[in-house]
Amino acid sequence: MTESIGSQAVGQSYEMLGAALAKTQQKQEAQMTMQLLQSATVAQPAAPIGNLGQNVDIMV
Protein backbone atom coordinates (compact mmCIF):
# COMPACT_ATOMS: atom_id res chain seq x y z
CA MET A 1 0.00 0.00 0.00
CA THR A 2 2.88 2.34 0.71
CA GLU A 3 4.16 1.90 -2.83
CA SER A 4 0.82 2.87 -4.35
CA ILE A 5 0.65 6.04 -2.22
CA GLY A 6 4.24 6.87 -3.14
CA SER A 7 3.62 6.29 -6.83
CA GLN A 8 0.46 8.41 -6.68
CA ALA A 9 2.43 11.23 -5.08
CA VAL A 10 5.09 10.98 -7.76
CA GLY A 11 2.44 10.93 -10.48
CA GLN A 12 0.77 14.01 -9.04
CA SER A 13 4.07 15.84 -8.76
CA TYR A 14 4.78 15.10 -12.43
CA GLU A 15 1.33 16.42 -13.32
CA MET A 16 2.04 19.62 -11.40
CA LEU A 17 5.43 19.95 -13.07
CA GLY A 18 3.84 19.43 -16.48
CA ALA A 19 1.18 22.04 -15.75
CA ALA A 20 3.81 24.53 -14.58
CA LEU A 21 5.90 23.96 -17.70
CA ALA A 22 2.84 24.35 -19.93
CA LYS A 23 1.96 27.63 -18.22
CA THR A 24 5.51 28.91 -18.66
CA GLN A 25 5.44 27.89 -22.32
CA GLN A 26 2.16 29.74 -22.88
CA LYS A 27 3.53 32.88 -21.24
CA GLN A 28 6.63 32.78 -23.43
CA GLU A 29 4.55 32.28 -26.58
CA ALA A 30 2.28 35.18 -25.62
CA GLN A 31 5.29 37.41 -25.01
CA MET A 32 6.82 36.45 -28.37
CA THR A 33 3.51 37.10 -30.12
CA MET A 34 3.21 40.53 -28.54
CA GLN A 35 6.78 41.39 -29.57
CA LEU A 36 6.03 40.29 -33.12
CA LEU A 37 2.87 42.38 -33.27
CA GLN A 38 4.64 45.42 -31.86
CA SER A 39 7.50 45.09 -34.33
CA ALA A 40 5.15 44.91 -37.32
CA THR A 41 4.71 48.53 -38.34
CA VAL A 42 2.23 49.66 -40.92
CA ALA A 43 3.96 51.74 -43.55
CA GLN A 44 2.06 54.86 -44.49
CA PRO A 45 1.62 55.25 -48.25
CA ALA A 46 3.33 58.28 -49.71
CA ALA A 47 1.02 61.20 -50.35
CA PRO A 48 0.43 61.79 -54.06
CA ILE A 49 2.06 64.84 -55.59
CA GLY A 50 -0.37 66.70 -57.80
CA ASN A 51 -2.79 64.53 -59.72
CA LEU A 52 -0.25 62.52 -61.65
CA GLY A 53 -1.65 59.03 -62.11
CA GLN A 54 -4.91 59.84 -60.37
CA ASN A 55 -7.01 59.65 -63.53
CA VAL A 56 -6.65 56.81 -65.98
CA ASP A 57 -8.61 56.91 -69.26
CA ILE A 58 -9.76 53.50 -70.39
CA MET A 59 -11.46 53.08 -73.72
CA VAL A 60 -13.59 49.98 -74.03
C-alpha positions as CSV (number, residue, x, y, z in Angstrom):
1,M,0.0,0.0,0.0
2,T,2.9,2.3,0.7
3,E,4.2,1.9,-2.8
4,S,0.8,2.9,-4.3
5,I,0.6,6.0,-2.2
6,G,4.2,6.9,-3.1
7,S,3.6,6.3,-6.8
8,Q,0.5,8.4,-6.7
9,A,2.4,11.2,-5.1
10,V,5.1,11.0,-7.8
11,G,2.4,10.9,-10.5
12,Q,0.8,14.0,-9.0
13,S,4.1,15.8,-8.8
14,Y,4.8,15.1,-12.4
15,E,1.3,16.4,-13.3
16,M,2.0,19.6,-11.4
17,L,5.4,20.0,-13.1
18,G,3.8,19.4,-16.5
19,A,1.2,22.0,-15.7
20,A,3.8,24.5,-14.6
21,L,5.9,24.0,-17.7
22,A,2.8,24.3,-19.9
23,K,2.0,27.6,-18.2
24,T,5.5,28.9,-18.7
25,Q,5.4,27.9,-22.3
26,Q,2.2,29.7,-22.9
27,K,3.5,32.9,-21.2
28,Q,6.6,32.8,-23.4
29,E,4.6,32.3,-26.6
30,A,2.3,35.2,-25.6
31,Q,5.3,37.4,-25.0
32,M,6.8,36.5,-28.4
33,T,3.5,37.1,-30.1
34,M,3.2,40.5,-28.5
35,Q,6.8,41.4,-29.6
36,L,6.0,40.3,-33.1
37,L,2.9,42.4,-33.3
38,Q,4.6,45.4,-31.9
39,S,7.5,45.1,-34.3
40,A,5.1,44.9,-37.3
41,T,4.7,48.5,-38.3
42,V,2.2,49.7,-40.9
43,A,4.0,51.7,-43.5
44,Q,2.1,54.9,-44.5
45,P,1.6,55.2,-48.2
46,A,3.3,58.3,-49.7
47,A,1.0,61.2,-50.3
48,P,0.4,61.8,-54.1
49,I,2.1,64.8,-55.6
50,G,-0.4,66.7,-57.8
51,N,-2.8,64.5,-59.7
52,L,-0.2,62.5,-61.7
53,G,-1.7,59.0,-62.1
54,Q,-4.9,59.8,-60.4
55,N,-7.0,59.7,-63.5
56,V,-6.7,56.8,-66.0
57,D,-8.6,56.9,-69.3
58,I,-9.8,53.5,-70.4
59,M,-11.5,53.1,-73.7
60,V,-13.6,50.0,-74.0
